Structure formats: C-alpha cells, structure tokens
Amino acid sequence: MADPDTDRSDAFRRARKAQAQSKALRAQLAEAAEMTAEVEEEVARVHQQLADGGGPLAEQARRHAERAQELAAKERAEAARLRRPEPD
C-alpha cells in the first residue's frame, strides 16, 4: 500500500510544477500580446498616413487605423492582466 505522506508529497510537487508552468505560460502570453499590440500600432500608423494622404480610400484607411488602435489597446490590457499576480 502506498504511503499517504509520499502521495501527498507527490501531489504537492506536481501542483508546484503546474503552478510554475502556468506562470511561465502567462509570461509568454503577455509577451505575445505586447508584440501583437506593437504590430497593430504599426498598422494603425501606416493606415493613418494613408488616410492623411487623402484620396478615394482615405476614409477606409482612417477606419482601419482606428480599429488597429483599438486592437492594440486590447492587447496591451490583456498583457497587463496576464502580468498581474495570480490569486493563491
């Protein structure tokens, strides 16, 4: 029969390992969200330049720029959420 203390110790070790993996994954997701936000900000800048240039697609470019800024803000908020400490 298995020793209950050993079983608890194994469960505790596995729980700690899972917590460490979760923390590492959250950090990776936060980094990916930040990178996505940077890309969206670049997209917004390019579309805003196109909009500022005028022409028949200026309004569409302006809308794309606004949407990209919104996505960048959401990604930054997600990155901040992922970086907050997890409740115990």
HTML snippet that shows the backbone in 3Dmol.js (N, CA, C, O; Angstrom):
<script src="https://3Dmol.org/build/3Dmol-min.js"></script>
<div id="view" style="width:600px;height:400px;position:relative"></div>
<script>
const pdb = `
ATOM      1  N   MET A   1       0.839  -1.182   0.000  1.00  0.00           N
ATOM      2  CA  MET A   1       0.000   0.000   0.000  1.00  0.00           C
ATOM      3  C   MET A   1       0.884   1.246   0.000  1.00  0.00           C
ATOM      4  O   MET A   1       1.931   1.271   0.648  1.00  0.00           O
ATOM      5  N   ALA A   2       0.471   2.247  -0.708  1.00  0.00           N
ATOM      6  CA  ALA A   2       1.252   3.470  -0.843  1.00  0.00           C
ATOM      7  C   ALA A   2       1.213   4.275   0.447  1.00  0.00           C
ATOM      8  O   ALA A   2       0.216   4.300   1.168  1.00  0.00           O
ATOM      9  N   ASP A   3       2.317   4.919   0.701  1.00  0.00           N
ATOM     10  CA  ASP A   3       2.439   5.763   1.895  1.00  0.00           C
ATOM     11  C   ASP A   3       1.682   7.069   1.635  1.00  0.00           C
ATOM     12  O   ASP A   3       1.978   7.764   0.663  1.00  0.00           O
ATOM     13  N   PRO A   4       0.700   7.418   2.498  1.00  0.00           N
ATOM     14  CA  PRO A   4      -0.079   8.645   2.281  1.00  0.00           C
ATOM     15  C   PRO A   4       0.786   9.904   2.253  1.00  0.00           C
ATOM     16  O   PRO A   4       0.488  10.842   1.514  1.00  0.00           O
ATOM     17  N   ASP A   5       1.854   9.931   3.053  1.00  0.00           N
ATOM     18  CA  ASP A   5       2.732  11.109   3.050  1.00  0.00           C
ATOM     19  C   ASP A   5       3.448  11.249   1.718  1.00  0.00           C
ATOM     20  O   ASP A   5       3.637  12.362   1.227  1.00  0.00           O
ATOM     21  N   THR A   6       3.847  10.127   1.131  1.00  0.00           N
ATOM     22  CA  THR A   6       4.510  10.148  -0.175  1.00  0.00           C
ATOM     23  C   THR A   6       3.530  10.605  -1.245  1.00  0.00           C
ATOM     24  O   THR A   6       3.888  11.391  -2.122  1.00  0.00           O
ATOM     25  N   ASP A   7       2.296  10.115  -1.177  1.00  0.00           N
ATOM     26  CA  ASP A   7       1.270  10.535  -2.134  1.00  0.00           C
ATOM     27  C   ASP A   7       1.022  12.042  -2.045  1.00  0.00           C
ATOM     28  O   ASP A   7       0.905  12.725  -3.062  1.00  0.00           O
ATOM     29  N   ARG A   8       0.945  12.542  -0.820  1.00  0.00           N
ATOM     30  CA  ARG A   8       0.734  13.988  -0.633  1.00  0.00           C
ATOM     31  C   ARG A   8       1.930  14.778  -1.142  1.00  0.00           C
ATOM     32  O   ARG A   8       1.775  15.828  -1.767  1.00  0.00           O
ATOM     33  N   SER A   9       3.110  14.269  -0.870  1.00  0.00           N
ATOM     34  CA  SER A   9       4.330  14.938  -1.323  1.00  0.00           C
ATOM     35  C   SER A   9       4.372  14.986  -2.847  1.00  0.00           C
ATOM     36  O   SER A   9       4.723  16.013  -3.428  1.00  0.00           O
ATOM     37  N   ASP A  10       4.017  13.877  -3.496  1.00  0.00           N
ATOM     38  CA  ASP A  10       3.985  13.833  -4.962  1.00  0.00           C
ATOM     39  C   ASP A  10       2.945  14.803  -5.512  1.00  0.00           C
ATOM     40  O   ASP A  10       3.196  15.512  -6.486  1.00  0.00           O
ATOM     41  N   ALA A  11       1.778  14.825  -4.878  1.00  0.00           N
ATOM     42  CA  ALA A  11       0.721  15.735  -5.330  1.00  0.00           C
ATOM     43  C   ALA A  11       1.167  17.185  -5.151  1.00  0.00           C
ATOM     44  O   ALA A  11       0.923  18.025  -6.018  1.00  0.00           O
ATOM     45  N   PHE A  12       1.809  17.470  -4.044  1.00  0.00           N
ATOM     46  CA  PHE A  12       2.295  18.822  -3.789  1.00  0.00           C
ATOM     47  C   PHE A  12       3.358  19.216  -4.817  1.00  0.00           C
ATOM     48  O   PHE A  12       3.351  20.337  -5.325  1.00  0.00           O
ATOM     49  N   ARG A  13       4.263  18.294  -5.119  1.00  0.00           N
ATOM     50  CA  ARG A  13       5.311  18.560  -6.115  1.00  0.00           C
ATOM     51  C   ARG A  13       4.699  18.812  -7.489  1.00  0.00           C
ATOM     52  O   ARG A  13       5.111  19.729  -8.200  1.00  0.00           O
ATOM     53  N   ARG A  14       3.710  17.992  -7.861  1.00  0.00           N
ATOM     54  CA  ARG A  14       3.047  18.182  -9.160  1.00  0.00           C
ATOM     55  C   ARG A  14       2.289  19.511  -9.200  1.00  0.00           C
ATOM     56  O   ARG A  14       2.271  20.190 -10.227  1.00  0.00           O
ATOM     57  N   ALA A  15       1.674  19.873  -8.092  1.00  0.00           N
ATOM     58  CA  ALA A  15       0.954  21.152  -8.039  1.00  0.00           C
ATOM     59  C   ALA A  15       1.922  22.315  -8.201  1.00  0.00           C
ATOM     60  O   ALA A  15       1.641  23.261  -8.937  1.00  0.00           O
ATOM     61  N   ARG A  16       3.051  22.250  -7.523  1.00  0.00           N
ATOM     62  CA  ARG A  16       4.066  23.313  -7.661  1.00  0.00           C
ATOM     63  C   ARG A  16       4.576  23.403  -9.095  1.00  0.00           C
ATOM     64  O   ARG A  16       4.754  24.496  -9.632  1.00  0.00           O
ATOM     65  N   LYS A  17       4.809  22.250  -9.705  1.00  0.00           N
ATOM     66  CA  LYS A  17       5.283  22.227 -11.093  1.00  0.00           C
ATOM     67  C   LYS A  17       4.236  22.848 -12.014  1.00  0.00           C
ATOM     68  O   LYS A  17       4.576  23.629 -12.903  1.00  0.00           O
ATOM     69  N   ALA A  18       2.979  22.510 -11.808  1.00  0.00           N
ATOM     70  CA  ALA A  18       1.895  23.069 -12.628  1.00  0.00           C
ATOM     71  C   ALA A  18       1.801  24.585 -12.440  1.00  0.00           C
ATOM     72  O   ALA A  18       1.560  25.318 -13.399  1.00  0.00           O
ATOM     73  N   GLN A  19       1.990  25.050 -11.213  1.00  0.00           N
ATOM     74  CA  GLN A  19       1.959  26.496 -10.966  1.00  0.00           C
ATOM     75  C   GLN A  19       3.104  27.193 -11.690  1.00  0.00           C
ATOM     76  O   GLN A  19       2.919  28.262 -12.273  1.00  0.00           O
ATOM     77  N   ALA A  20       4.283  26.586 -11.652  1.00  0.00           N
ATOM     78  CA  ALA A  20       5.436  27.182 -12.343  1.00  0.00           C
ATOM     79  C   ALA A  20       5.204  27.216 -13.850  1.00  0.00           C
ATOM     80  O   ALA A  20       5.532  28.201 -14.512  1.00  0.00           O
ATOM     81  N   GLN A  21       4.637  26.138 -14.390  1.00  0.00           N
ATOM     82  CA  GLN A  21       4.345  26.105 -15.820  1.00  0.00           C
ATOM     83  C   GLN A  21       3.298  27.144 -16.184  1.00  0.00           C
ATOM     84  O   GLN A  21       3.406  27.806 -17.216  1.00  0.00           O
ATOM     85  N   SER A  22       2.299  27.287 -15.348  1.00  0.00           N
ATOM     86  CA  SER A  22       1.251  28.281 -15.590  1.00  0.00           C
ATOM     87  C   SER A  22       1.838  29.687 -15.605  1.00  0.00           C
ATOM     88  O   SER A  22       1.503  30.499 -16.467  1.00  0.00           O
ATOM     89  N   LYS A  23       2.711  29.965 -14.650  1.00  0.00           N
ATOM     90  CA  LYS A  23       3.340  31.282 -14.585  1.00  0.00           C
ATOM     91  C   LYS A  23       4.180  31.548 -15.839  1.00  0.00           C
ATOM     92  O   LYS A  23       4.147  32.646 -16.394  1.00  0.00           O
ATOM     93  N   ALA A  24       4.925  30.541 -16.276  1.00  0.00           N
ATOM     94  CA  ALA A  24       5.755  30.699 -17.477  1.00  0.00           C
ATOM     95  C   ALA A  24       4.891  30.924 -18.711  1.00  0.00           C
ATOM     96  O   ALA A  24       5.213  31.761 -19.553  1.00  0.00           O
ATOM     97  N   LEU A  25       3.800  30.183 -18.819  1.00  0.00           N
ATOM     98  CA  LEU A  25       2.908  30.356 -19.969  1.00  0.00           C
ATOM     99  C   LEU A  25       2.248  31.726 -19.959  1.00  0.00           C
ATOM    100  O   LEU A  25       2.106  32.354 -21.008  1.00  0.00           O
ATOM    101  N   ARG A  26       1.844  32.198 -18.777  1.00  0.00           N
ATOM    102  CA  ARG A  26       1.250  33.532 -18.679  1.00  0.00           C
ATOM    103  C   ARG A  26       2.249  34.593 -19.136  1.00  0.00           C
ATOM    104  O   ARG A  26       1.876  35.545 -19.821  1.00  0.00           O
ATOM    105  N   ALA A  27       3.511  34.432 -18.759  1.00  0.00           N
ATOM    106  CA  ALA A  27       4.542  35.386 -19.182  1.00  0.00           C
ATOM    107  C   ALA A  27       4.717  35.360 -20.699  1.00  0.00           C
ATOM    108  O   ALA A  27       4.872  36.407 -21.327  1.00  0.00           O
ATOM    109  N   GLN A  28       4.692  34.166 -21.284  1.00  0.00           N
ATOM    110  CA  GLN A  28       4.812  34.056 -22.737  1.00  0.00           C
ATOM    111  C   GLN A  28       3.617  34.680 -23.441  1.00  0.00           C
ATOM    112  O   GLN A  28       3.772  35.361 -24.454  1.00  0.00           O
ATOM    113  N   LEU A  29       2.435  34.448 -22.908  1.00  0.00           N
ATOM    114  CA  LEU A  29       1.228  35.047 -23.498  1.00  0.00           C
ATOM    115  C   LEU A  29       1.259  36.569 -23.390  1.00  0.00           C
ATOM    116  O   LEU A  29       0.862  37.270 -24.320  1.00  0.00           O
ATOM    117  N   ALA A  30       1.728  37.073 -22.263  1.00  0.00           N
ATOM    118  CA  ALA A  30       1.827  38.523 -22.088  1.00  0.00           C
ATOM    119  C   ALA A  30       2.797  39.115 -23.105  1.00  0.00           C
ATOM    120  O   ALA A  30       2.535  40.168 -23.688  1.00  0.00           O
ATOM    121  N   GLU A  31       3.907  38.437 -23.307  1.00  0.00           N
ATOM    122  CA  GLU A  31       4.884  38.910 -24.294  1.00  0.00           C
ATOM    123  C   GLU A  31       4.293  38.887 -25.704  1.00  0.00           C
ATOM    124  O   GLU A  31       4.494  39.820 -26.482  1.00  0.00           O
ATOM    125  N   ALA A  32       3.571  37.827 -26.025  1.00  0.00           N
ATOM    126  CA  ALA A  32       2.931  37.742 -27.347  1.00  0.00           C
ATOM    127  C   ALA A  32       1.890  38.845 -27.517  1.00  0.00           C
ATOM    128  O   ALA A  32       1.773  39.422 -28.599  1.00  0.00           O
ATOM    129  N   ALA A  33       1.136  39.141 -26.468  1.00  0.00           N
ATOM    130  CA  ALA A  33       0.138  40.217 -26.531  1.00  0.00           C
ATOM    131  C   ALA A  33       0.821  41.566 -26.756  1.00  0.00           C
ATOM    132  O   ALA A  33       0.328  42.386 -27.530  1.00  0.00           O
ATOM    133  N   GLU A  34       1.944  41.800 -26.090  1.00  0.00           N
ATOM    134  CA  GLU A  34       2.689  43.049 -26.295  1.00  0.00           C
ATOM    135  C   GLU A  34       3.192  43.158 -27.732  1.00  0.00           C
ATOM    136  O   GLU A  34       3.112  44.224 -28.343  1.00  0.00           O
ATOM    137  N   MET A  35       3.706  42.058 -28.265  1.00  0.00           N
ATOM    138  CA  MET A  35       4.193  42.079 -29.647  1.00  0.00           C
ATOM    139  C   MET A  35       3.046  42.322 -30.619  1.00  0.00           C
ATOM    140  O   MET A  35       3.200  43.054 -31.597  1.00  0.00           O
ATOM    141  N   THR A  36       1.913  41.717 -30.355  1.00  0.00           N
ATOM    142  CA  THR A  36       0.740  41.936 -31.199  1.00  0.00           C
ATOM    143  C   THR A  36       0.316  43.393 -31.146  1.00  0.00           C
ATOM    144  O   THR A  36      -0.037  43.982 -32.168  1.00  0.00           O
ATOM    145  N   ALA A  37       0.351  43.974 -29.954  1.00  0.00           N
ATOM    146  CA  ALA A  37      -0.001  45.392 -29.808  1.00  0.00           C
ATOM    147  C   ALA A  37       0.947  46.271 -30.616  1.00  0.00           C
ATOM    148  O   ALA A  37       0.514  47.232 -31.253  1.00  0.00           O
ATOM    149  N   GLU A  38       2.227  45.950 -30.593  1.00  0.00           N
ATOM    150  CA  GLU A  38       3.199  46.729 -31.369  1.00  0.00           C
ATOM    151  C   GLU A  38       2.907  46.646 -32.861  1.00  0.00           C
ATOM    152  O   GLU A  38       2.987  47.649 -33.570  1.00  0.00           O
ATOM    153  N   VAL A  39       2.572  45.461 -33.332  1.00  0.00           N
ATOM    154  CA  VAL A  39       2.239  45.286 -34.761  1.00  0.00           C
ATOM    155  C   VAL A  39       0.990  46.092 -35.101  1.00  0.00           C
ATOM    156  O   VAL A  39       0.947  46.776 -36.123  1.00  0.00           O
ATOM    157  N   GLU A  40      -0.020  46.010 -34.250  1.00  0.00           N
ATOM    158  CA  GLU A  40      -1.260  46.755 -34.507  1.00  0.00           C
ATOM    159  C   GLU A  40      -1.003  48.267 -34.504  1.00  0.00           C
ATOM    160  O   GLU A  40      -1.608  48.999 -35.288  1.00  0.00           O
ATOM    161  N   GLU A  41      -0.123  48.729 -33.641  1.00  0.00           N
ATOM    162  CA  GLU A  41       0.203  50.163 -33.644  1.00  0.00           C
ATOM    163  C   GLU A  41       0.904  50.566 -34.933  1.00  0.00           C
ATOM    164  O   GLU A  41       0.676  51.658 -35.453  1.00  0.00           O
ATOM    165  N   GLU A  42       1.751  49.694 -35.444  1.00  0.00           N
ATOM    166  CA  GLU A  42       2.413  49.963 -36.729  1.00  0.00           C
ATOM    167  C   GLU A  42       1.371  49.984 -37.854  1.00  0.00           C
ATOM    168  O   GLU A  42       1.416  50.848 -38.729  1.00  0.00           O
ATOM    169  N   VAL A  43       0.450  49.046 -37.825  1.00  0.00           N
ATOM    170  CA  VAL A  43      -0.633  49.011 -38.821  1.00  0.00           C
ATOM    171  C   VAL A  43      -1.435  50.308 -38.747  1.00  0.00           C
ATOM    172  O   VAL A  43      -1.765  50.903 -39.773  1.00  0.00           O
ATOM    173  N   ALA A  44      -1.740  50.734 -37.541  1.00  0.00           N
ATOM    174  CA  ALA A  44      -2.504  51.972 -37.360  1.00  0.00           C
ATOM    175  C   ALA A  44      -1.742  53.171 -37.926  1.00  0.00           C
ATOM    176  O   ALA A  44      -2.322  54.032 -38.587  1.00  0.00           O
ATOM    177  N   ARG A  45      -0.446  53.214 -37.661  1.00  0.00           N
ATOM    178  CA  ARG A  45       0.355  54.344 -38.156  1.00  0.00           C
ATOM    179  C   ARG A  45       0.366  54.381 -39.688  1.00  0.00           C
ATOM    180  O   ARG A  45       0.207  55.441 -40.293  1.00  0.00           O
ATOM    181  N   VAL A  46       0.552  53.227 -40.296  1.00  0.00           N
ATOM    182  CA  VAL A  46       0.593  53.169 -41.764  1.00  0.00           C
ATOM    183  C   VAL A  46      -0.766  53.580 -42.348  1.00  0.00           C
ATOM    184  O   VAL A  46      -0.827  54.364 -43.295  1.00  0.00           O
ATOM    185  N   HIS A  47      -1.842  53.049 -41.781  1.00  0.00           N
ATOM    186  CA  HIS A  47      -3.165  53.403 -42.290  1.00  0.00           C
ATOM    187  C   HIS A  47      -3.480  54.884 -42.059  1.00  0.00           C
ATOM    188  O   HIS A  47      -4.137  55.520 -42.884  1.00  0.00           O
ATOM    189  N   GLN A  48      -3.014  55.421 -40.948  1.00  0.00           N
ATOM    190  CA  GLN A  48      -3.251  56.848 -40.691  1.00  0.00           C
ATOM    191  C   GLN A  48      -2.494  57.701 -41.702  1.00  0.00           C
ATOM    192  O   GLN A  48      -3.009  58.720 -42.162  1.00  0.00           O
ATOM    193  N   GLN A  49      -1.293  57.297 -42.046  1.00  0.00           N
ATOM    194  CA  GLN A  49      -0.530  58.015 -43.077  1.00  0.00           C
ATOM    195  C   GLN A  49      -1.272  57.968 -44.412  1.00  0.00           C
ATOM    196  O   GLN A  49      -1.340  58.966 -45.129  1.00  0.00           O
ATOM    197  N   LEU A  50      -1.818  56.815 -44.732  1.00  0.00           N
ATOM    198  CA  LEU A  50      -2.596  56.704 -45.973  1.00  0.00           C
ATOM    199  C   LEU A  50      -3.833  57.596 -45.922  1.00  0.00           C
ATOM    200  O   LEU A  50      -4.175  58.258 -46.902  1.00  0.00           O
ATOM    201  N   ALA A  51      -4.491  57.605 -44.781  1.00  0.00           N
ATOM    202  CA  ALA A  51      -5.680  58.455 -44.622  1.00  0.00           C
ATOM    203  C   ALA A  51      -5.320  59.924 -44.739  1.00  0.00           C
ATOM    204  O   ALA A  51      -6.036  60.700 -45.372  1.00  0.00           O
ATOM    205  N   ASP A  52      -4.211  60.299 -44.127  1.00  0.00           N
ATOM    206  CA  ASP A  52      -3.773  61.701 -44.174  1.00  0.00           C
ATOM    207  C   ASP A  52      -3.394  62.136 -45.580  1.00  0.00           C
ATOM    208  O   ASP A  52      -3.441  63.321 -45.911  1.00  0.00           O
ATOM    209  N   GLY A  53      -3.016  61.159 -46.406  1.00  0.00           N
ATOM    210  CA  GLY A  53      -2.657  61.466 -47.791  1.00  0.00           C
ATOM    211  C   GLY A  53      -3.865  61.768 -48.667  1.00  0.00           C
ATOM    212  O   GLY A  53      -3.726  62.243 -49.794  1.00  0.00           O
ATOM    213  N   GLY A  54      -5.038  61.489 -48.143  1.00  0.00           N
ATOM    214  CA  GLY A  54      -6.252  61.747 -48.916  1.00  0.00           C
ATOM    215  C   GLY A  54      -6.486  60.667 -49.953  1.00  0.00           C
ATOM    216  O   GLY A  54      -5.915  59.578 -49.887  1.00  0.00           O
ATOM    217  N   GLY A  55      -7.309  60.980 -50.878  1.00  0.00           N
ATOM    218  CA  GLY A  55      -7.616  60.027 -51.941  1.00  0.00           C
ATOM    219  C   GLY A  55      -8.914  59.290 -51.682  1.00  0.00           C
ATOM    220  O   GLY A  55      -9.559  59.488 -50.653  1.00  0.00           O
ATOM    221  N   PRO A  56      -9.291  58.440 -52.621  1.00  0.00           N
ATOM    222  CA  PRO A  56     -10.596  57.776 -52.549  1.00  0.00           C
ATOM    223  C   PRO A  56     -10.717  56.771 -51.404  1.00  0.00           C
ATOM    224  O   PRO A  56     -11.830  56.446 -50.991  1.00  0.00           O
ATOM    225  N   LEU A  57      -9.600  56.277 -50.888  1.00  0.00           N
ATOM    226  CA  LEU A  57      -9.659  55.279 -49.816  1.00  0.00           C
ATOM    227  C   LEU A  57      -9.264  55.856 -48.456  1.00  0.00           C
ATOM    228  O   LEU A  57      -9.018  55.106 -47.511  1.00  0.00           O
ATOM    229  N   ALA A  58      -9.205  57.169 -48.359  1.00  0.00           N
ATOM    230  CA  ALA A  58      -8.764  57.802 -47.119  1.00  0.00           C
ATOM    231  C   ALA A  58      -9.672  57.452 -45.939  1.00  0.00           C
ATOM    232  O   ALA A  58      -9.191  57.160 -44.844  1.00  0.00           O
ATOM    233  N   GLU A  59     -10.962  57.484 -46.166  1.00  0.00           N
ATOM    234  CA  GLU A  59     -11.885  57.190 -45.059  1.00  0.00           C
ATOM    235  C   GLU A  59     -11.762  55.731 -44.613  1.00  0.00           C
ATOM    236  O   GLU A  59     -11.792  55.438 -43.418  1.00  0.00           O
ATOM    237  N   GLN A  60     -11.628  54.844 -45.555  1.00  0.00           N
ATOM    238  CA  GLN A  60     -11.452  53.432 -45.214  1.00  0.00           C
ATOM    239  C   GLN A  60     -10.140  53.235 -44.442  1.00  0.00           C
ATOM    240  O   GLN A  60     -10.103  52.487 -43.465  1.00  0.00           O
ATOM    241  N   ALA A  61      -9.092  53.888 -44.867  1.00  0.00           N
ATOM    242  CA  ALA A  61      -7.807  53.795 -44.173  1.00  0.00           C
ATOM    243  C   ALA A  61      -7.923  54.344 -42.753  1.00  0.00           C
ATOM    244  O   ALA A  61      -7.332  53.793 -41.825  1.00  0.00           O
ATOM    245  N   ARG A  62      -8.676  55.419 -42.583  1.00  0.00           N
ATOM    246  CA  ARG A  62      -8.881  56.004 -41.258  1.00  0.00           C
ATOM    247  C   ARG A  62      -9.600  55.004 -40.331  1.00  0.00           C
ATOM    248  O   ARG A  62      -9.238  54.852 -39.164  1.00  0.00           O
ATOM    249  N   ARG A  63     -10.606  54.339 -40.869  1.00  0.00           N
ATOM    250  CA  ARG A  63     -11.326  53.333 -40.072  1.00  0.00           C
ATOM    251  C   ARG A  63     -10.406  52.167 -39.694  1.00  0.00           C
ATOM    252  O   ARG A  63     -10.459  51.661 -38.573  1.00  0.00           O
ATOM    253  N   HIS A  64      -9.576  51.755 -40.632  1.00  0.00           N
ATOM    254  CA  HIS A  64      -8.622  50.678 -40.349  1.00  0.00           C
ATOM    255  C   HIS A  64      -7.632  51.117 -39.272  1.00  0.00           C
ATOM    256  O   HIS A  64      -7.264  50.325 -38.404  1.00  0.00           O
ATOM    257  N   ALA A  65      -7.209  52.356 -39.327  1.00  0.00           N
ATOM    258  CA  ALA A  65      -6.277  52.877 -38.321  1.00  0.00           C
ATOM    259  C   ALA A  65      -6.934  52.882 -36.940  1.00  0.00           C
ATOM    260  O   ALA A  65      -6.318  52.488 -35.949  1.00  0.00           O
ATOM    261  N   GLU A  66      -8.172  53.327 -36.886  1.00  0.00           N
ATOM    262  CA  GLU A  66      -8.887  53.353 -35.602  1.00  0.00           C
ATOM    263  C   GLU A  66      -9.048  51.947 -35.044  1.00  0.00           C
ATOM    264  O   GLU A  66      -8.844  51.711 -33.853  1.00  0.00           O
ATOM    265  N   ARG A  67      -9.414  51.024 -35.912  1.00  0.00           N
ATOM    266  CA  ARG A  67      -9.602  49.634 -35.465  1.00  0.00           C
ATOM    267  C   ARG A  67      -8.279  49.046 -34.969  1.00  0.00           C
ATOM    268  O   ARG A  67      -8.255  48.344 -33.959  1.00  0.00           O
ATOM    269  N   ALA A  68      -7.214  49.319 -35.654  1.00  0.00           N
ATOM    270  CA  ALA A  68      -5.905  48.801 -35.236  1.00  0.00           C
ATOM    271  C   ALA A  68      -5.507  49.386 -33.875  1.00  0.00           C
ATOM    272  O   ALA A  68      -4.934  48.682 -33.043  1.00  0.00           O
ATOM    273  N   GLN A  69      -5.808  50.661 -33.647  1.00  0.00           N
ATOM    274  CA  GLN A  69      -5.518  51.263 -32.335  1.00  0.00           C
ATOM    275  C   GLN A  69      -6.348  50.593 -31.237  1.00  0.00           C
ATOM    276  O   GLN A  69      -5.851  50.352 -30.137  1.00  0.00           O
ATOM    277  N   GLU A  70      -7.600  50.299 -31.540  1.00  0.00           N
ATOM    278  CA  GLU A  70      -8.455  49.612 -30.567  1.00  0.00           C
ATOM    279  C   GLU A  70      -7.894  48.222 -30.236  1.00  0.00           C
ATOM    280  O   GLU A  70      -7.854  47.820 -29.073  1.00  0.00           O
ATOM    281  N   LEU A  71      -7.468  47.507 -31.261  1.00  0.00           N
ATOM    282  CA  LEU A  71      -6.897  46.179 -31.040  1.00  0.00           C
ATOM    283  C   LEU A  71      -5.602  46.263 -30.235  1.00  0.00           C
ATOM    284  O   LEU A  71      -5.356  45.431 -29.362  1.00  0.00           O
ATOM    285  N   ALA A  72      -4.784  47.259 -30.524  1.00  0.00           N
ATOM    286  CA  ALA A  72      -3.543  47.437 -29.772  1.00  0.00           C
ATOM    287  C   ALA A  72      -3.844  47.695 -28.299  1.00  0.00           C
ATOM    288  O   ALA A  72      -3.178  47.142 -27.423  1.00  0.00           O
ATOM    289  N   ALA A  73      -4.826  48.518 -28.027  1.00  0.00           N
ATOM    290  CA  ALA A  73      -5.192  48.807 -26.634  1.00  0.00           C
ATOM    291  C   ALA A  73      -5.699  47.541 -25.938  1.00  0.00           C
ATOM    292  O   ALA A  73      -5.360  47.296 -24.780  1.00  0.00           O
ATOM    293  N   LYS A  74      -6.495  46.748 -26.624  1.00  0.00           N
ATOM    294  CA  LYS A  74      -6.993  45.494 -26.031  1.00  0.00           C
ATOM    295  C   LYS A  74      -5.847  44.536 -25.743  1.00  0.00           C
ATOM    296  O   LYS A  74      -5.826  43.884 -24.699  1.00  0.00           O
ATOM    297  N   GLU A  75      -4.907  44.451 -26.653  1.00  0.00           N
ATOM    298  CA  GLU A  75      -3.757  43.558 -26.446  1.00  0.00           C
ATOM    299  C   GLU A  75      -2.903  44.030 -25.270  1.00  0.00           C
ATOM    300  O   GLU A  75      -2.429  43.215 -24.479  1.00  0.00           O
ATOM    301  N   ARG A  76      -2.707  45.333 -25.155  1.00  0.00           N
ATOM    302  CA  ARG A  76      -1.934  45.863 -24.018  1.00  0.00           C
ATOM    303  C   ARG A  76      -2.657  45.597 -22.703  1.00  0.00           C
ATOM    304  O   ARG A  76      -2.024  45.272 -21.698  1.00  0.00           O
ATOM    305  N   ALA A  77      -3.974  45.733 -22.706  1.00  0.00           N
ATOM    306  CA  ALA A  77      -4.749  45.435 -21.499  1.00  0.00           C
ATOM    307  C   ALA A  77      -4.642  43.948 -21.149  1.00  0.00           C
ATOM    308  O   ALA A  77      -4.527  43.588 -19.977  1.00  0.00           O
ATOM    309  N   GLU A  78      -4.678  43.110 -22.145  1.00  0.00           N
ATOM    310  CA  GLU A  78      -4.544  41.672 -21.908  1.00  0.00           C
ATOM    311  C   GLU A  78      -3.157  41.347 -21.354  1.00  0.00           C
ATOM    312  O   GLU A  78      -3.026  40.531 -20.442  1.00  0.00           O
ATOM    313  N   ALA A  79      -2.139  41.976 -21.899  1.00  0.00           N
ATOM    314  CA  ALA A  79      -0.781  41.756 -21.386  1.00  0.00           C
ATOM    315  C   ALA A  79      -0.684  42.182 -19.925  1.00  0.00           C
ATOM    316  O   ALA A  79      -0.074  41.488 -19.112  1.00  0.00           O
ATOM    317  N   ALA A  80      -1.276  43.305 -19.597  1.00  0.00           N
ATOM    318  CA  ALA A  80      -1.253  43.778 -18.201  1.00  0.00           C
ATOM    319  C   ALA A  80      -2.006  42.799 -17.301  1.00  0.00           C
ATOM    320  O   ALA A  80      -1.556  42.507 -16.193  1.00  0.00           O
ATOM    321  N   ARG A  81      -3.137  42.295 -17.765  1.00  0.00           N
ATOM    322  CA  ARG A  81      -3.907  41.330 -16.973  1.00  0.00           C
ATOM    323  C   ARG A  81      -3.092  40.063 -16.727  1.00  0.00           C
ATOM    324  O   ARG A  81      -3.093  39.517 -15.623  1.00  0.00           O
ATOM    325  N   LEU A  82      -2.404  39.607 -17.755  1.00  0.00           N
ATOM    326  CA  LEU A  82      -1.613  38.381 -17.624  1.00  0.00           C
ATOM    327  C   LEU A  82      -0.417  38.571 -16.705  1.00  0.00           C
ATOM    328  O   LEU A  82       0.068  37.607 -16.114  1.00  0.00           O
ATOM    329  N   ARG A  83       0.060  39.792 -16.579  1.00  0.00           N
ATOM    330  CA  ARG A  83       1.230  40.048 -15.725  1.00  0.00           C
ATOM    331  C   ARG A  83       0.844  40.271 -14.252  1.00  0.00           C
ATOM    332  O   ARG A  83       1.706  40.249 -13.374  1.00  0.00           O
ATOM    333  N   ARG A  84      -0.427  40.480 -13.991  1.00  0.00           N
ATOM    334  CA  ARG A  84      -0.845  40.612 -12.594  1.00  0.00           C
ATOM    335  C   ARG A  84      -0.656  39.277 -11.881  1.00  0.00           C
ATOM    336  O   ARG A  84      -0.860  38.220 -12.477  1.00  0.00           O
ATOM    337  N   PRO A  85      -0.273  39.323 -10.626  1.00  0.00           N
ATOM    338  CA  PRO A  85      -0.102  38.059  -9.897  1.00  0.00           C
ATOM    339  C   PRO A  85      -1.422  37.286  -9.828  1.00  0.00           C
ATOM    340  O   PRO A  85      -2.499  37.865  -9.686  1.00  0.00           O
ATOM    341  N   GLU A  86      -1.305  35.994  -9.932  1.00  0.00           N
ATOM    342  CA  GLU A  86      -2.482  35.129  -9.835  1.00  0.00           C
ATOM    343  C   GLU A  86      -2.889  35.035  -8.365  1.00  0.00           C
ATOM    344  O   GLU A  86      -2.036  35.026  -7.477  1.00  0.00           O
ATOM    345  N   PRO A  87      -4.184  34.967  -8.116  1.00  0.00           N
ATOM    346  CA  PRO A  87      -4.612  34.752  -6.726  1.00  0.00           C
ATOM    347  C   PRO A  87      -4.201  33.364  -6.259  1.00  0.00           C
ATOM    348  O   PRO A  87      -4.173  32.407  -7.033  1.00  0.00           O
ATOM    349  N   ASP A  88      -3.887  33.281  -4.985  1.00  0.00           N
ATOM    350  CA  ASP A  88      -3.471  31.967  -4.433  1.00  0.00           C
ATOM    351  C   ASP A  88      -4.621  31.038  -4.266  1.00  0.00           C
ATOM    352  O   ASP A  88      -4.441  29.906  -3.818  1.00  0.00           O
TER     353      ASP A  88
END
`;
const viewer = $3Dmol.createViewer("view");
viewer.addModel(pdb, "pdb");
viewer.setStyle({}, {cartoon: {color: "spectrum"}});
viewer.zoomTo();
viewer.render();
</script>
